[in-house]
Amino acid sequence: MNDTLPSQTVSVPIAAPPGHVYEFAGNPLNLPAWAPRFALSVRRDADRWLVQTPYGPVEIEFAPDNELGVLDHSLTLPSGVTIFNAMRVIANADGSEVMITTFRLPGMTEEQHRAHIEILRNELWTLKRILEEREQGC
């Protein structure tokens, strides 16, 4: 029998075109701006991106560039564990909707998962603020 993990999808509307949102959110160098609790700094190391986090260096790998708004990414933690995050940017009228699905991993308590969801929600709202301010400045 195949088991599944409990999951939660967090979604935020952004008053900016999907292409602008995709380009900004998909650039690892922008992570410290909108996910500062996770990404303290980011650097390119040969053919991979390394994110300095409060937990140590984390390798991040995004889905290849695409026109579908898929920003799925894998995080390889210092322990060697890899975590997959499904992230999308879709059109929402004249703007966008950004969504990310997080899974409650084995060993993670419900309280830890709720706290992680809140962090993701705050990060997406920060992304919204940054991109909407940029759009107003155009």
C-alpha positions, 0 to 999 in steps of 0.5 A: 500500500502506498502512503501519503503525507499530510499536506497544505497548500498556501496561496497568495494573489499578487497584482503583477503579471505571472511572467514578472512573478515567475522571473523574480521568485525563480531567481535563487539570488532573490531568496534572501529578499522574500524568504529571509528566515530561510535564505541568509545568503545565496551563491552559485557554486559551479553548477549548483546553488547554495543557500546559507540558512540558519541550519547550515548550507542547503543546496537548492535546485529549481525545475528547468525554466518553463512557460507553465509557471512551475517553480518546483524545487528540491532542498538538500539539507546538510544531513543529506535529506532532500525535501521537495516543494511544489510551487506554481505561479498562475494567472489570476485575472490581470495578476498572479496567484502563487502557491506552494504545497508543503508536506508534513514529513515523517518525524515532524509534529503537527505543531512544527508543520503548522509553524512551517506553514505560517513561515511559508505564508509570511514569505509569500506575503513578503513576495507579494509586497516586493513585487507589487511595490516594483509594479507600482514603481514601473 
